[in-house]
Amino acid sequence: MGSPDIAILGTGSYAPEKIVTNDDLSQRVDTSDEWIFSRTGIRERRIAGENETTSMMAAAAARHALASAGVTAADIDLVIVATMTPDLPMPATACFVQHLLGVPLNTACFDLNAACSGFIYALDTAWAMLASGRYKHALVIGAEKMSTVLNWKDRTTCVLFGDGAGAIVLGPARGTAKILGTRLYADGAHTDLLCVPGGGSNVPDPSADPSGPQRHMTMKGREIFKVAVREMEDAAREILAQHGLVAAQIACVIPHQANQRIIDTLAQYLKLPADRFFVNLHRYGNTSAASIPLALDEARRAGRVKAGDTTLLVAFGAGLTYGSALVRW
Ligand SMILES: CC(C)(COP(=O)(O)OP(=O)(O)OC[C@H]1O[C@@H](n2cnc3c(N)ncnc32)[C@H](O)[C@@H]1OP(=O)(O)O)[C@@H](O)C(=O)NCCC(=O)NCCS
C-alpha cells in the first residue's frame, strides 16, 4: 500500500498590531522611505510588543489555521514550529504553543531552525511524518520575533525585517488537494553571509565580547542577493522538472518575502508574469520563517488559490538553506 495523500487542510496567520513605517525608521537611523522602498519594496513592518513572544504569535496563527481546517486542538498529534527566534534556547517554542492551544499530551512537539527556509523544511518534515501513517494532523507553524535579533542602529539590516506568524494544518487529503512534493537544499560553505554570531555555544555570552553586539544579525546583503536568486531559481526549476510541470502551469507562486527585486528577478528567470507571484512584503518586510505561511494565508483569503490549482512555494535563507514545495488544492 502506498503512502496516504497529505493536504493542507487550513491556513492562518497573525501579525502584531504595531506598524512601523519606513518614515518611522528614518527617525532612528540615516535612511528614507525612498531608499528602502526602491531597494526592497518594503513600506512598513509589524513589530511585536515587548511581552509578546514568538509562541504567542505562533499560537494565534495556529488558532486561525485550526478554524479554517475545521479541526480542533484535540485532533493534533504533531506540532512543528519553524523559528530562528525561539522564546528561549530551551525548551522548544512548540511546547509553549502546545500548552497555549491545549493540544493533547501524546503529541510530538519540536522546533526546527532553517532560518527563512524554515517553513519549507518544516512542511517537508511534517509531510513525511504524516505520510508514514504514524501521525494524523500536524500544525506546521513559522513564527518569528525578528525585532529581538536586529541591531536597531544598523540601517543595512534593521529596515528589512519584521515580526509575525503563519500556520497550516496538514492532514489526510480530502478531494483533489494534496502536497505533490518538496525539495530541500543547504550550502554550509556560506554560513557567514547571514548569521547571528553570538548567543550559541560558540559565543555563549555575547555581552562579554568587547568587539560588539554579537547577538545581532549580520548580513552581506549584495552576496545574499546574488545567491538567493540563483538558489530560488534552481529550487523552482528542479521541483517542476521532477513533477513533469513547466512554470506556466503554476497558478500562483508564493516566494519567500525578502525583497521585491529578488522576486522580480526570479519571475524574469522563470519567464512568468509578475502577477503570478503573491507578494505582501510591502506590509510586513521579511518575517523569515513566517513569511511563506503568512503570505499563503493571505493569498488563500484573497482568492489566489483555487481548487485544482498548483501553487509553488520557494524559499531561501541563512545557512544557506533553500527549498521548494508544490501544493495542489
Ligand atoms: C540589503 C540590500 C537591500 C542593499 O541594497 P544594495 O543595492 O545592495 O545596497 P548596498 O549594500 O550596496 O549599499 C549601497 C549604499 O546604500 C547604503 N545603505 C545601506 N542601507 C541603507 C539604508 N537603509 N538607507 C540608506 N542607505 C543605506 C550603504 O551604506 C551604501 O552606501 P555607500 O555606497 O556610501 O557605501 C540588498 O543587497 C538586498 O536586498 N540583499 C538581500 C538581503 C536579503 O534579502 N536578506 C535576507 C535573506 S533571507
The ligand as an ORCA input file, in Angstrom:
! r2SCAN-3c Opt
* xyz 0 1
  C      20.288     44.866      1.501
  C      20.059     45.428      0.083
  C      18.662     45.989      0.003
  C      21.074     46.530     -0.136
  O      20.921     47.073     -1.452
  P      22.201     47.360     -2.356
  O      21.734     47.998     -3.585
  O      22.950     46.052     -2.463
  O      22.973     48.401     -1.496
  P      24.456     48.327     -0.879
  O      24.500     47.355      0.253
  O      25.437     48.153     -1.987
  O      24.561     49.778     -0.298
  C      24.544     50.920     -1.134
  C      24.660     52.135     -0.275
  O      23.453     52.318      0.475
  C      23.760     52.479      1.850
  N      22.670     51.931      2.656
  C      22.549     50.692      3.146
  N      21.396     50.593      3.826
  C      20.793     51.790      3.750
  C      19.583     52.298      4.253
  N      18.734     51.546      4.974
  N      19.260     53.561      3.955
  C      20.071     54.347      3.236
  N      21.251     53.916      2.739
  C      21.590     52.659      3.003
  C      25.050     51.725      2.042
  O      25.740     52.205      3.179
  C      25.790     52.068      0.756
  O      26.348     53.339      0.883
  P      27.802     53.650      0.259
  O      27.649     53.409     -1.211
  O      28.015     55.055      0.633
  O      28.727     52.668      0.911
  C      20.242     44.320     -0.978
  O      21.601     43.958     -1.087
  C      19.443     43.091     -0.652
  O      18.240     43.093     -0.674
  N      20.109     41.971     -0.365
  C      19.414     40.754      0.045
  C      19.172     40.807      1.522
  C      18.190     39.787      1.994
  O      17.204     39.525      1.362
  N      18.449     39.212      3.171
  C      17.572     38.277      3.772
  C      17.845     36.924      3.278
  S      16.644     35.773      3.896
*
